[in-house]
Structures are given as structure tokens and as C-alpha cells.
Amino acid sequence: MGFKAILRSIVEESGGGLGGVIMGYDGISIDEYVRESAGIDVLTMTVEYASVLKEIKRTVGVLKTGELEEVSIISGECSVIVRGISDDFFVALIMAADGNFGKGRYLLKRAAPGFREALQ
Amino acid sequence: MGFKAILRSIVEESGGGLGGVIMGYDGISIDEYVRESAGIDVLTMTVEYASVLKEIKRTVGVLKTGELEEVSIISGECSVIVRGISDDFFVALIMAADGNFGKGRYLLKRAAPGFREALQ
């Protein structure tokens, strides 16, 4: 299954998923799947967050509390769940505010090893 | 109940809580409670994250997806759960990696309105 198909299954199974992106911390996307009805510019959003994530990764490195595993940012209208795949890449799931946050986290965590392997 | 007592009850009830801090986005702490056995410099950690949180808050503002409600950052050795209280302040709970993340989120969410009211 290609990246887009995996992202699609995560977005559609998560309950409230709007889009999924595999991206470098430099803000360059490898692949993405966005629901037609998303109503949010998923890619712009992830690009904006990429530089923040890079900063979080740097801070976690300074604090020496292990590898960065997951970041989630919840705002009034949507949630973004991010999982680190490697030193260079992350996968992000964007969900509606009323989406199933716990299921989204679980699906990303389950998919991460497969992404990691494919990107090596 | 003062801030420290509320932070203490959150840290002790959460299961795996190491410390709790109420802080400004400028990195200046209002109050904190740290477990003696924490083994992590909770305050330094929160100060380091404060500037990242400020950046996240700014990004959420740019994206216009509503107010920033919650941020969580999970690394190999610990989790940090942050809840926005006002434009200037947040409350953070630092947990051990094997702590009860869901309960920590719930306790912070439940306590946030009380903090908000007290800081107005």
C-alpha cells in the first residue's frame, strides 16, 4: 500500500479525520490525503506547523528526555496530531474538533513503524 | 485552595505526575508543585517549552482555527500536557512516560476554568 492509501485509511477510519500528511521538518510534503469536504487547507496548516515542530524537536533534544514521539495541538476548530517518523520526517493527522482524538492517536502510532521502514 | 494546592492535587491524582506549573508565555512562573522524587528539572523544562508554546499560539492565531486549547508533547522519558488559561498564561503537567496521559489531560481540563477565574 502506498503512502497516500495508508494516509487515506487513517483519515477515514479515525472518525472526524480531515487530512493526513507525511512531511519533512523543512515543510516539504512527501505525500498527503485530504478529504474533499475538509473545509480547511490541510497542507498550508501542516507547513505552518512544520517550523514549530522543528523547534519542539530541538527543545526535546536540549532537555535530553528521549526522542520526540508525539505532539498534539488542539484549537477551537481542529486538532493536529503529529508523530515523529525519523530525524527528518513526521506524519500529521488533522481532525475536526469533535473527532475521535484517541482513535486518531492510536491509528498514527500503529502506522508509524511502517512509514519509518518505507522511508529508510 | 491556592494554586500550589490545586497543582499538587493534579500531580498526585494523575498517576505518574512529576510536576505542575502555572506560567506566563514569557517563561515566568506564577506557582509550581514538583514531586520530590521527580528526577527531572520540571521548571527548567517548562521555561524551555514556554517559548515554543508562544510560537504555537502565534501559529494557531495565523491559521485562524480558534483559540489554542491544549498542547501535548510526548518524548521517550516524559510527557508534557499544556492547557491555555488565558492570553498570557498556561498550566502545564509533566508526567512520567508510563503515566496516565488520559487522566492527566482530564484533570488539567477540569481545573482550567478555576485557574482562569482566579487569574482574571
gemmi code that builds the backbone of each chain (N, CA, C; Angstrom):
import gemmi

chains = {
    "A": [
        ("MET", (0.865, -1.192, 0.000), (0.000, 0.000, 0.000), (0.905, 1.248, 0.000)),
        ("GLY", (0.636, 2.198, -0.904), (1.454, 3.428, -0.966), (1.127, 4.364, 0.189)),
        ("PHE", (1.921, 5.420, 0.317), (1.717, 6.386, 1.406), (0.305, 6.971, 1.391)),
        ("LYS", (-0.145, 7.360, 0.185), (-1.455, 8.036, 0.108), (-2.570, 7.116, 0.598)),
        ("ALA", (-2.477, 5.834, 0.218), (-3.512, 4.875, 0.623), (-3.511, 4.674, 2.140)),
        ("ILE", (-2.319, 4.654, 2.737), (-2.246, 4.486, 4.201), (-2.817, 5.731, 4.885)),
        ("LEU", (-2.426, 6.909, 4.378), (-2.941, 8.165, 4.952), (-4.468, 8.199, 4.837)),
        ("ARG", (-4.963, 7.774, 3.669), (-6.408, 7.764, 3.451), (-7.109, 6.868, 4.468)),
        ("SER", (-6.565, 5.684, 4.702), (-7.225, 4.777, 5.640), (-7.197, 5.355, 7.060)),
        ("ILE", (-6.093, 6.027, 7.427), (-6.040, 6.653, 8.759), (-7.100, 7.750, 8.866)),
        ("VAL", (-7.157, 8.610, 7.845), (-8.107, 9.738, 7.862), (-9.546, 9.222, 7.922)),
        ("GLU", (-9.837, 8.192, 7.120), (-11.222, 7.727, 7.047), (-11.647, 6.872, 8.230)),
        ("GLU", (-10.694, 6.166, 8.824), (-11.038, 5.305, 9.971), (-11.114, 6.081, 11.282)),
        ("SER", (-10.460, 7.269, 11.315), (-10.257, 7.938, 12.605), (-11.533, 8.544, 13.194)),
        ("GLY", (-12.521, 8.817, 12.351), (-13.746, 9.416, 12.873), (-13.540, 10.899, 13.090)),
        ("GLY", (-13.771, 11.700, 12.048), (-13.528, 13.137, 12.160), (-12.213, 13.569, 11.527)),
        ("GLY", (-11.531, 12.639, 10.844), (-10.271, 12.996, 10.171), (-10.527, 13.894, 8.966)),
        ("LEU", (-9.707, 14.941, 8.800), (-9.856, 15.860, 7.660), (-8.748, 15.642, 6.637)),
        ("GLY", (-7.559, 15.310, 7.112), (-6.460, 15.092, 6.183), (-5.250, 14.520, 6.898)),
        ("GLY", (-4.375, 13.915, 6.102), (-3.135, 13.356, 6.651), (-1.976, 13.718, 5.736)),
        ("VAL", (-0.826, 13.984, 6.316), (0.337, 14.430, 5.542), (1.600, 13.750, 6.074)),
        ("ILE", (2.473, 13.309, 5.157), (3.838, 12.935, 5.550), (4.727, 14.055, 5.066)),
        ("MET", (5.510, 14.620, 5.953), (6.234, 15.849, 5.624), (7.609, 15.875, 6.297)),
        ("GLY", (8.523, 16.581, 5.687), (9.815, 16.826, 6.320), (9.701, 17.999, 7.276)),
        ("TYR", (10.611, 18.055, 8.267), (10.614, 19.188, 9.196), (10.959, 20.497, 8.469)),
        ("ASP", (11.400, 20.363, 7.205), (11.651, 21.564, 6.390), (10.372, 22.067, 5.720)),
        ("GLY", (9.228, 21.387, 5.970), (7.949, 21.838, 5.422), (7.654, 21.329, 4.019)),
        ("ILE", (8.488, 20.405, 3.522), (8.229, 19.854, 2.183), (7.500, 18.523, 2.325)),
        ("SER", (6.311, 18.459, 1.700), (5.459, 17.280, 1.833), (5.949, 16.135, 0.942)),
        ("ILE", (5.883, 14.914, 1.457), (6.163, 13.728, 0.629), (4.862, 13.262, -0.011)),
        ("ASP", (3.819, 13.199, 0.785), (2.523, 12.780, 0.245), (1.431, 13.231, 1.199)),
        ("GLU", (0.212, 13.365, 0.677), (-0.886, 13.782, 1.555), (-2.212, 13.224, 1.033)),
        ("TYR", (-3.156, 13.121, 1.934), (-4.521, 12.778, 1.540), (-5.446, 13.745, 2.270)),
        ("VAL", (-6.280, 14.446, 1.521), (-7.175, 15.424, 2.123), (-8.609, 15.103, 1.717)),
        ("ARG", (-9.503, 15.056, 2.679), (-10.930, 14.848, 2.389), (-11.463, 16.005, 1.570)),
        ("GLU", (-12.274, 15.713, 0.580), (-12.831, 16.790, -0.249), (-13.623, 17.792, 0.574)),
        ("SER", (-14.284, 17.280, 1.600), (-15.159, 18.138, 2.409), (-14.409, 18.760, 3.589)),
        ("ALA", (-13.071, 18.695, 3.578), (-12.303, 19.111, 4.755), (-12.596, 20.552, 5.195)),
        ("GLY", (-12.689, 21.478, 4.219), (-13.006, 22.867, 4.574), (-11.852, 23.583, 5.255)),
        ("ILE", (-10.710, 22.924, 5.330), (-9.515, 23.516, 5.951), (-8.357, 23.239, 5.005)),
        ("ASP", (-7.463, 24.209, 4.859), (-6.311, 23.993, 3.982), (-5.256, 23.200, 4.757)),
        ("VAL", (-5.399, 21.878, 4.672), (-4.592, 20.958, 5.475), (-3.095, 21.138, 5.206)),
        ("LEU", (-2.749, 21.331, 3.937), (-1.325, 21.408, 3.597), (-0.687, 22.697, 4.131)),
        ("THR", (-1.378, 23.828, 3.949), (-0.870, 25.104, 4.485), (-0.693, 24.999, 5.993)),
        ("MET", (-1.687, 24.392, 6.623), (-1.641, 24.234, 8.076), (-0.407, 23.435, 8.500)),
        ("THR", (-0.162, 22.328, 7.807), (0.965, 21.473, 8.199), (2.292, 22.175, 7.933)),
        ("VAL", (2.375, 22.924, 6.825), (3.604, 23.672, 6.532), (3.870, 24.679, 7.657)),
        ("GLU", (2.811, 25.382, 8.092), (2.951, 26.354, 9.191), (3.461, 25.674, 10.464)),
        ("TYR", (2.914, 24.469, 10.733), (3.308, 23.770, 11.952), (4.705, 23.153, 11.860)),
        ("ALA", (5.176, 22.882, 10.620), (6.468, 22.189, 10.471), (7.596, 22.936, 11.185)),
        ("SER", (7.613, 24.265, 11.063), (8.731, 25.003, 11.680), (8.610, 24.986, 13.203)),
        ("VAL", (7.357, 24.986, 13.703), (7.147, 24.876, 15.145), (7.619, 23.498, 15.627)),
        ("LEU", (7.308, 22.470, 14.829), (7.688, 21.107, 15.209), (9.203, 20.956, 15.250)),
        ("LYS", (9.860, 21.619, 14.313), (11.327, 21.591, 14.281), (11.864, 22.177, 15.586)),
        ("GLU", (11.237, 23.251, 16.036), (11.634, 23.917, 17.270), (11.372, 23.012, 18.487)),
        ("ILE", (10.226, 22.306, 18.475), (9.911, 21.377, 19.568), (10.958, 20.263, 19.605)),
        ("LYS", (11.289, 19.754, 18.427), (12.281, 18.673, 18.325), (13.635, 19.135, 18.895)),
        ("ARG", (13.986, 20.381, 18.589), (15.245, 20.936, 19.083), (15.203, 21.040, 20.623)),
        ("THR", (14.054, 21.525, 21.135), (13.910, 21.690, 22.588), (13.991, 20.341, 23.306)),
        ("VAL", (13.304, 19.326, 22.762), (13.348, 17.985, 23.352), (14.797, 17.485, 23.368)),
        ("GLY", (15.550, 17.804, 22.309), (16.970, 17.433, 22.237), (17.781, 18.116, 23.334)),
        ("VAL", (17.515, 19.411, 23.564), (18.216, 20.171, 24.595), (17.918, 19.582, 25.980)),
        ("LEU", (16.640, 19.214, 26.196), (16.217, 18.723, 27.514), (16.647, 17.281, 27.776)),
        ("LYS", (17.066, 16.610, 26.725), (17.533, 15.212, 26.828), (16.500, 14.310, 27.508)),
        ("THR", (15.268, 14.369, 27.051), (14.240, 13.480, 27.613), (13.829, 12.419, 26.596)),
        ("GLY", (14.779, 11.967, 25.796), (14.493, 10.915, 24.809), (14.037, 11.494, 23.486)),
        ("GLU", (13.724, 10.590, 22.566), (13.288, 11.012, 21.238), (11.893, 11.640, 21.274)),
        ("LEU", (11.641, 12.599, 20.388), (10.291, 13.153, 20.252), (9.379, 12.098, 19.621)),
        ("GLU", (8.298, 11.764, 20.302), (7.404, 10.734, 19.773), (6.117, 11.306, 19.189)),
        ("GLU", (5.475, 12.201, 19.954), (4.165, 12.689, 19.510), (3.934, 14.113, 19.990)),
        ("VAL", (3.298, 14.901, 19.149), (2.884, 16.253, 19.525), (1.421, 16.381, 19.137)),
        ("SER", (0.597, 16.946, 20.015), (-0.756, 17.260, 19.562), (-1.096, 18.692, 19.942)),
        ("ILE", (-1.770, 19.342, 19.029), (-2.135, 20.746, 19.216), (-3.644, 20.848, 18.963)),
        ("ILE", (-4.360, 21.203, 20.013), (-5.819, 21.266, 19.906), (-6.259, 22.716, 19.983)),
        ("SER", (-6.942, 23.175, 18.934), (-7.505, 24.525, 18.981), (-9.019, 24.409, 18.832)),
        ("GLY", (-9.710, 25.522, 18.927), (-11.170, 25.523, 18.939), (-11.811, 24.732, 17.798)),
        ("GLU", (-11.223, 24.842, 16.597), (-11.871, 24.226, 15.435), (-11.283, 22.909, 14.957)),
        ("CYS", (-10.051, 22.624, 15.333), (-9.461, 21.352, 14.893), (-8.297, 20.910, 15.767)),
        ("SER", (-7.975, 19.637, 15.629), (-6.828, 19.068, 16.337), (-5.802, 18.611, 15.321)),
        ("VAL", (-4.534, 18.742, 15.655), (-3.463, 18.214, 14.819), (-2.666, 17.239, 15.680)),
        ("ILE", (-2.541, 16.007, 15.216), (-1.739, 15.016, 15.935), (-0.546, 14.683, 15.048)),
        ("VAL", (0.647, 14.785, 15.617), (1.862, 14.581, 14.833), (2.679, 13.467, 15.460)),
        ("ARG", (3.176, 12.603, 14.642), (4.056, 11.542, 15.142), (5.385, 11.591, 14.402)),
        ("GLY", (6.487, 11.601, 15.148), (7.807, 11.594, 14.530), (8.065, 10.255, 13.872)),
        ("ILE", (8.581, 10.276, 12.639), (8.901, 9.027, 11.938), (10.415, 8.805, 11.950)),
        ("SER", (11.135, 9.873, 11.712), (12.594, 9.775, 11.694), (13.151, 11.150, 12.056)),
        ("ASP", (14.453, 11.298, 11.971), (15.072, 12.587, 12.269), (14.593, 13.675, 11.311)),
        ("ASP", (14.158, 13.266, 10.122), (13.797, 14.245, 9.104), (12.298, 14.371, 8.827)),
        ("PHE", (11.532, 13.322, 9.130), (10.129, 13.317, 8.704), (9.138, 13.083, 9.847)),
        ("PHE", (7.924, 13.595, 9.638), (6.827, 13.315, 10.570), (5.562, 13.030, 9.783)),
        ("VAL", (4.598, 12.406, 10.450), (3.276, 12.223, 9.840), (2.272, 12.987, 10.702)),
        ("ALA", (1.363, 13.708, 10.052), (0.390, 14.517, 10.787), (-1.033, 14.147, 10.379)),
        ("LEU", (-1.914, 14.099, 11.366), (-3.339, 13.862, 11.114), (-4.096, 15.085, 11.604)),
        ("ILE", (-4.898, 15.662, 10.722), (-5.696, 16.831, 11.100), (-7.139, 16.358, 11.276)),
        ("MET", (-7.708, 16.686, 12.417), (-9.065, 16.221, 12.733), (-9.997, 17.385, 13.078)),
        ("ALA", (-11.280, 17.177, 12.843), (-12.284, 18.143, 13.291), (-12.289, 18.157, 14.820)),
        ("ALA", (-12.730, 19.278, 15.395), (-12.706, 19.432, 16.853), (-13.493, 18.322, 17.561)),
        ("ASP", (-14.546, 17.816, 16.897), (-15.361, 16.773, 17.529), (-14.947, 15.372, 17.080)),
        ("GLY", (-13.774, 15.270, 16.455), (-13.292, 13.967, 16.000), (-12.843, 13.093, 17.164)),
        ("ASN", (-12.587, 11.836, 16.863), (-12.167, 10.886, 17.890), (-10.643, 10.961, 18.088)),
        ("PHE", (-10.230, 11.866, 18.955), (-8.816, 12.162, 19.196), (-8.030, 10.899, 19.589)),
        ("GLY", (-8.606, 10.112, 20.482), (-7.916, 8.903, 20.948), (-7.693, 7.912, 19.822)),
        ("LYS", (-8.711, 7.750, 18.953), (-8.567, 6.804, 17.843), (-7.542, 7.316, 16.840)),
        ("GLY", (-7.542, 8.636, 16.612), (-6.558, 9.237, 15.719), (-5.138, 8.976, 16.209)),
        ("ARG", (-4.910, 9.181, 17.510), (-3.584, 8.925, 18.095), (-3.181, 7.470, 17.889)),
        ("TYR", (-4.144, 6.580, 18.158), (-3.866, 5.147, 18.038), (-3.498, 4.764, 16.609)),
        ("LEU", (-4.264, 5.249, 15.643), (-4.014, 4.889, 14.243), (-2.652, 5.401, 13.757)),
        ("LEU", (-2.289, 6.623, 14.183), (-0.977, 7.173, 13.785), (0.147, 6.342, 14.395)),
        ("LYS", (-0.025, 6.000, 15.664), (1.003, 5.223, 16.361), (1.175, 3.857, 15.690)),
        ("ARG", (0.071, 3.270, 15.307), (0.117, 1.950, 14.672), (0.804, 2.007, 13.317)),
        ("ALA", (0.585, 3.120, 12.589), (1.117, 3.225, 11.223), (2.589, 3.655, 11.192)),
        ("ALA", (3.064, 4.280, 12.283), (4.404, 4.891, 12.262), (5.537, 3.923, 11.876)),
        ("PRO", (5.582, 2.697, 12.446), (6.698, 1.807, 12.084), (6.738, 1.505, 10.583)),
        ("GLY", (5.568, 1.346, 9.975), (5.516, 1.087, 8.525), (6.074, 2.263, 7.729)),
        ("PHE", (5.708, 3.482, 8.114), (6.239, 4.681, 7.446), (7.760, 4.732, 7.629)),
        ("ARG", (8.183, 4.450, 8.855), (9.615, 4.528, 9.182), (10.416, 3.589, 8.286)),
        ("GLU", (9.892, 2.366, 8.165), (10.577, 1.364, 7.361), (10.634, 1.783, 5.888)),
        ("ALA", (9.511, 2.291, 5.403), (9.434, 2.675, 3.986), (10.349, 3.855, 3.657)),
        ("LEU", (10.635, 4.680, 4.663), (11.429, 5.896, 4.397), (12.929, 5.697, 4.627)),
        ("GLN", (13.295, 4.490, 5.002), (14.733, 4.276, 5.264), (15.516, 4.020, 3.977)),
    ],
    "B": [
        ("MET", (-8.744, 27.066, 47.813), (-7.483, 26.336, 47.611), (-6.559, 27.178, 46.736)),
        ("GLY", (-5.295, 27.359, 47.186), (-4.328, 28.141, 46.415), (-3.853, 27.376, 45.191)),
        ("PHE", (-3.105, 28.092, 44.326), (-2.597, 27.471, 43.098), (-1.770, 26.219, 43.381)),
        ("LYS", (-0.865, 26.329, 44.377), (0.036, 25.204, 44.645), (-0.739, 23.962, 45.075)),
        ("ALA", (-1.778, 24.174, 45.871), (-2.573, 23.036, 46.341), (-3.325, 22.376, 45.172)),
        ("ILE", (-3.830, 23.194, 44.250), (-4.537, 22.624, 43.093), (-3.549, 21.856, 42.212)),
        ("LEU", (-2.373, 22.477, 41.969), (-1.354, 21.798, 41.163), (-0.958, 20.470, 41.818)),
        ("ARG", (-0.802, 20.516, 43.134), (-0.427, 19.298, 43.860), (-1.470, 18.201, 43.679)),
        ("SER", (-2.746, 18.557, 43.781), (-3.787, 17.528, 43.655), (-3.802, 16.960, 42.236)),
        ("ILE", (-3.546, 17.817, 41.225), (-3.495, 17.318, 39.842), (-2.322, 16.342, 39.684)),
        ("VAL", (-1.147, 16.762, 40.170), (0.055, 15.929, 40.024), (-0.140, 14.590, 40.744)),
        ("GLU", (-0.706, 14.641, 41.940), (-0.804, 13.404, 42.721), (-1.933, 12.490, 42.277)),
        ("GLU", (-2.996, 13.092, 41.732), (-4.125, 12.254, 41.284), (-3.894, 11.653, 39.909)),
        ("SER", (-2.979, 12.265, 39.127), (-2.917, 11.906, 37.710), (-2.325, 10.520, 37.453)),
        ("GLY", (-1.557, 10.001, 38.390), (-0.928, 8.691, 38.162), (0.286, 8.844, 37.265)),
        ("GLY", (1.435, 9.082, 37.873), (2.657, 9.296, 37.071), (3.008, 10.763, 36.911)),
        ("GLY", (2.287, 11.649, 37.607), (2.584, 13.087, 37.535), (3.901, 13.413, 38.234)),
        ("LEU", (4.740, 14.243, 37.631), (6.023, 14.626, 38.227), (5.983, 16.063, 38.746)),
        ("GLY", (5.251, 16.920, 38.049), (5.168, 18.299, 38.486), (4.127, 19.076, 37.706)),
        ("GLY", (3.709, 20.195, 38.273), (2.738, 21.058, 37.607), (3.155, 22.510, 37.771)),
        ("VAL", (2.938, 23.309, 36.747), (3.384, 24.704, 36.759), (2.311, 25.604, 36.144)),
        ("ILE", (2.076, 26.758, 36.744), (1.309, 27.815, 36.081), (2.322, 28.859, 35.667)),
        ("MET", (2.333, 29.203, 34.396), (3.399, 30.048, 33.874), (2.874, 30.993, 32.801)),
        ("GLY", (3.574, 32.123, 32.642), (3.282, 33.009, 31.534), (3.999, 32.534, 30.281)),
        ("TYR", (3.509, 32.934, 29.114), (4.180, 32.569, 27.862), (5.567, 33.232, 27.777)),
        ("ASP", (5.826, 34.173, 28.705), (7.160, 34.776, 28.772), (8.128, 33.939, 29.605)),
        ("GLY", (7.659, 32.770, 30.105), (8.536, 31.870, 30.842), (8.663, 32.186, 32.318)),
        ("ILE", (7.840, 33.112, 32.814), (7.896, 33.442, 34.241), (6.791, 32.677, 34.974)),
        ("SER", (7.214, 31.881, 35.961), (6.287, 31.015, 36.679), (5.480, 31.795, 37.714)),
        ("ILE", (4.197, 31.464, 37.833), (3.376, 32.027, 38.910), (3.468, 31.115, 40.125)),
        ("ASP", (3.339, 29.826, 39.904), (3.442, 28.878, 41.002), (3.723, 27.494, 40.426)),
        ("GLU", (4.299, 26.624, 41.262), (4.569, 25.272, 40.779), (4.533, 24.290, 41.934)),
        ("TYR", (4.302, 23.045, 41.598), (4.424, 21.976, 42.583), (5.213, 20.854, 41.915)),
        ("VAL", (6.314, 20.450, 42.541), (7.151, 19.406, 41.962), (7.316, 18.274, 42.974)),
        ("ARG", (7.092, 17.052, 42.536), (7.314, 15.892, 43.403), (8.781, 15.809, 43.772)),
        ("GLU", (9.051, 15.471, 45.019), (10.465, 15.368, 45.445), (11.215, 14.331, 44.627)),
        ("SER", (10.517, 13.272, 44.264), (11.164, 12.168, 43.557), (11.125, 12.345, 42.040)),
        ("ALA", (10.796, 13.552, 41.570), (10.558, 13.763, 40.136), (11.754, 13.355, 39.268)),
        ("GLY", (12.967, 13.725, 39.700), (14.155, 13.336, 38.933), (14.315, 14.106, 37.633)),
        ("ILE", (13.452, 15.096, 37.424), (13.510, 15.923, 36.211), (13.375, 17.365, 36.672)),
        ("ASP", (14.116, 18.253, 36.068), (14.006, 19.656, 36.438), (12.775, 20.260, 35.749)),
        ("VAL", (11.644, 20.125, 36.431), (10.347, 20.485, 35.865), (10.302, 21.960, 35.446)),
        ("LEU", (10.869, 22.816, 36.278), (10.774, 24.245, 35.994), (11.615, 24.630, 34.766)),
        ("THR", (12.842, 24.126, 34.694), (13.686, 24.398, 33.526), (12.983, 23.916, 32.254)),
        ("MET", (12.405, 22.725, 32.361), (11.709, 22.138, 31.230), (10.569, 23.050, 30.752)),
        ("THR", (9.782, 23.535, 31.697), (8.629, 24.358, 31.323), (9.077, 25.696, 30.748)),
        ("VAL", (10.158, 26.253, 31.306), (10.689, 27.515, 30.773), (11.118, 27.306, 29.315)),
        ("GLU", (11.811, 26.187, 29.054), (12.249, 25.883, 27.685), (11.046, 25.775, 26.740)),
        ("TYR", (9.978, 25.133, 27.224), (8.806, 24.949, 26.378), (7.993, 26.234, 26.201)),
        ("ALA", (8.114, 27.162, 27.145), (7.267, 28.362, 27.083), (7.441, 29.111, 25.761)),
        ("SER", (8.695, 29.223, 25.283), (8.903, 29.987, 24.041), (8.328, 29.229, 22.843)),
        ("VAL", (8.398, 27.879, 22.911), (7.800, 27.070, 21.847), (6.275, 27.249, 21.856)),
        ("LEU", (5.713, 27.284, 23.065), (4.260, 27.423, 23.193), (3.787, 28.772, 22.662)),
        ("LYS", (4.608, 29.780, 22.899), (4.293, 31.118, 22.384), (4.214, 31.071, 20.851)),
        ("GLU", (5.145, 30.327, 20.275), (5.204, 30.186, 18.821), (3.986, 29.397, 18.302)),
        ("ILE", (3.596, 28.358, 19.049), (2.411, 27.576, 18.670), (1.176, 28.468, 18.720)),
        ("LYS", (1.080, 29.258, 19.772), (-0.062, 30.168, 19.953), (-0.146, 31.157, 18.776)),
        ("ARG", (1.017, 31.653, 18.364), (1.079, 32.588, 17.252), (0.615, 31.891, 15.960)),
        ("THR", (1.083, 30.643, 15.759), (0.729, 29.895, 14.552), (-0.780, 29.612, 14.508)),
        ("VAL", (-1.340, 29.210, 15.643), (-2.785, 28.959, 15.720), (-3.545, 30.246, 15.374)),
        ("GLY", (-3.016, 31.381, 15.826), (-3.620, 32.679, 15.504), (-3.582, 32.962, 14.010)),
        ("VAL", (-2.445, 32.666, 13.365), (-2.290, 32.887, 11.925), (-3.279, 32.008, 11.154)),
        ("LEU", (-3.434, 30.766, 11.605), (-4.272, 29.796, 10.891), (-5.764, 30.021, 11.129)),
        ("LYS", (-6.064, 30.845, 12.118), (-7.459, 31.164, 12.453), (-8.325, 29.912, 12.664)),
        ("THR", (-7.830, 28.982, 13.492), (-8.634, 27.791, 13.796), (-9.127, 27.824, 15.248)),
        ("GLY", (-9.420, 29.022, 15.728), (-9.948, 29.152, 17.092), (-8.832, 29.320, 18.109)),
        ("GLU", (-9.239, 29.408, 19.374), (-8.266, 29.585, 20.467), (-7.428, 28.328, 20.679)),
        ("LEU", (-6.181, 28.499, 21.096), (-5.343, 27.359, 21.483), (-5.869, 26.777, 22.796)),
        ("GLU", (-6.211, 25.489, 22.781), (-6.759, 24.874, 23.995), (-5.752, 23.983, 24.710)),
        ("GLU", (-5.101, 23.108, 23.946), (-4.217, 22.135, 24.590), (-3.064, 21.761, 23.675)),
        ("VAL", (-1.905, 21.575, 24.268), (-0.743, 21.081, 23.530), (-0.168, 19.932, 24.343)),
        ("SER", (0.173, 18.828, 23.681), (0.917, 17.810, 24.416), (2.135, 17.391, 23.620)),
        ("ILE", (3.214, 17.183, 24.351), (4.489, 16.821, 23.737), (4.990, 15.574, 24.462)),
        ("ILE", (5.061, 14.476, 23.712), (5.469, 13.215, 24.325), (6.839, 12.827, 23.802)),
        ("SER", (7.793, 12.665, 24.721), (9.109, 12.189, 24.315), (9.379, 10.880, 25.060)),
        ("GLY", (10.504, 10.252, 24.764), (10.795, 8.923, 25.308), (10.648, 8.814, 26.820)),
        ("GLU", (11.063, 9.859, 27.552), (11.081, 9.747, 29.013), (9.955, 10.448, 29.747)),
        ("CYS", (9.296, 11.390, 29.085), (8.191, 12.061, 29.776), (7.209, 12.732, 28.809)),
        ("SER", (6.049, 13.048, 29.348), (5.022, 13.758, 28.576), (4.772, 15.110, 29.233)),
        ("VAL", (4.509, 16.113, 28.414), (4.124, 17.420, 28.926), (2.746, 17.738, 28.344)),
        ("ILE", (1.791, 18.004, 29.208), (0.451, 18.395, 28.751), (0.233, 19.847, 29.168)),
        ("VAL", (-0.134, 20.681, 28.217), (-0.276, 22.112, 28.482), (-1.688, 22.546, 28.145)),
        ("ARG", (-2.280, 23.332, 28.985), (-3.607, 23.877, 28.714), (-3.551, 25.397, 28.796)),
        ("GLY", (-4.043, 26.058, 27.776), (-4.094, 27.512, 27.780), (-5.117, 27.984, 28.797)),
        ("ILE", (-4.739, 28.985, 29.608), (-5.669, 29.536, 30.604), (-6.190, 30.882, 30.127)),
        ("SER", (-5.287, 31.672, 29.591), (-5.672, 32.989, 29.096), (-4.687, 33.381, 28.011)),
        ("ASP", (-4.798, 34.595, 27.525), (-3.867, 35.069, 26.506), (-2.432, 35.086, 27.008)),
        ("ASP", (-2.263, 35.187, 28.310), (-0.923, 35.334, 28.866), (-0.389, 34.109, 29.603)),
        ("PHE", (-1.293, 33.249, 30.079), (-0.847, 32.162, 30.962), (-1.289, 30.773, 30.489)),
        ("PHE", (-0.491, 29.783, 30.892), (-0.866, 28.382, 30.660), (-0.563, 27.574, 31.917)),
        ("VAL", (-1.171, 26.378, 31.998), (-0.824, 25.450, 33.076), (-0.247, 24.200, 32.412)),
        ("ALA", (0.828, 23.676, 32.973), (1.489, 22.508, 32.389), (1.608, 21.397, 33.420)),
        ("LEU", (1.374, 20.174, 32.960), (1.556, 18.992, 33.801), (2.629, 18.133, 33.156)),
        ("ILE", (3.666, 17.800, 33.920), (4.743, 16.944, 33.412), (4.548, 15.558, 34.017)),
        ("MET", (4.521, 14.560, 33.144), (4.263, 13.192, 33.601), (5.382, 12.242, 33.175)),
        ("ALA", (5.560, 11.168, 33.936), (6.475, 10.108, 33.525), (5.917, 9.455, 32.265)),
        ("ALA", (6.806, 8.830, 31.474), (6.388, 8.238, 30.202), (5.293, 7.191, 30.391)),
        ("ASP", (5.316, 6.502, 31.554), (4.309, 5.455, 31.771), (3.126, 5.972, 32.596)),
        ("GLY", (3.007, 7.297, 32.712), (1.907, 7.896, 33.465), (0.579, 7.776, 32.715)),
        ("ASN", (-0.500, 8.092, 33.405), (-1.839, 8.004, 32.811), (-2.156, 9.304, 32.059)),
        ("PHE", (-1.744, 9.335, 30.791), (-1.870, 10.521, 29.935), (-3.322, 11.028, 29.861)),
        ("GLY", (-4.241, 10.098, 29.684), (-5.656, 10.469, 29.563), (-6.174, 11.135, 30.822)),
        ("LYS", (-5.788, 10.591, 31.977), (-6.255, 11.161, 33.239), (-5.625, 12.538, 33.456)),
        ("GLY", (-4.338, 12.665, 33.092), (-3.663, 13.961, 33.194), (-4.388, 15.021, 32.377)),
        ("ARG", (-4.742, 14.678, 31.137), (-5.469, 15.618, 30.263), (-6.786, 16.019, 30.911)),
        ("TYR", (-7.501, 15.020, 31.429), (-8.806, 15.267, 32.030), (-8.699, 16.205, 33.237)),
        ("LEU", (-7.718, 15.935, 34.114), (-7.574, 16.750, 35.331), (-7.212, 18.199, 34.999)),
        ("LEU", (-6.348, 18.380, 33.985), (-5.986, 19.757, 33.588), (-7.196, 20.493, 33.024)),
        ("LYS", (-7.946, 19.771, 32.192), (-9.124, 20.377, 31.561), (-10.144, 20.792, 32.622)),
        ("ARG", (-10.301, 19.925, 33.616), (-11.269, 20.195, 34.684), (-10.839, 21.400, 35.526)),
        ("ALA", (-9.519, 21.550, 35.722), (-9.030, 22.619, 36.593), (-8.927, 23.973, 35.887)),
        ("ALA", (-8.876, 23.953, 34.548), (-8.594, 25.191, 33.804), (-9.568, 26.346, 34.108)),
        ("PRO", (-10.890, 26.104, 34.143), (-11.795, 27.239, 34.410), (-11.520, 27.905, 35.752)),
        ("GLY", (-11.169, 27.126, 36.766), (-10.854, 27.670, 38.090), (-9.614, 28.562, 38.038)),
        ("PHE", (-8.572, 28.100, 37.334), (-7.359, 28.913, 37.175), (-7.698, 30.210, 36.436)),
        ("ARG", (-8.490, 30.046, 35.373), (-8.846, 31.207, 34.537), (-9.524, 32.280, 35.381)),
        ("GLU", (-10.476, 31.830, 36.178), (-11.240, 32.761, 37.017), (-10.325, 33.458, 38.033)),
        ("ALA", (-9.421, 32.664, 38.628), (-8.539, 33.207, 39.659), (-7.542, 34.218, 39.097)),
        ("LEU", (-7.224, 34.086, 37.803), (-6.195, 34.955, 37.213), (-6.772, 36.207, 36.557)),
        ("GLN", (-8.093, 36.324, 36.598), (-8.693, 37.486, 35.934), (-8.644, 38.723, 36.804)),
    ],
}
model = gemmi.Model(1)
for chain_id, residues in chains.items():
    chain = gemmi.Chain(chain_id)
    for i, (resn, *xyz) in enumerate(residues, 1):
        res = gemmi.Residue()
        res.name, res.seqid = resn, gemmi.SeqId(i, " ")
        for name, pos in zip(("N", "CA", "C"), xyz):
            atom = gemmi.Atom()
            atom.name, atom.element = name, gemmi.Element(name[0])
            atom.pos, atom.b_iso = gemmi.Position(*pos), 0.0
            res.add_atom(atom)
        chain.add_residue(res)
    model.add_chain(chain)
structure = gemmi.Structure()
structure.add_model(model)
structure.setup_entities()
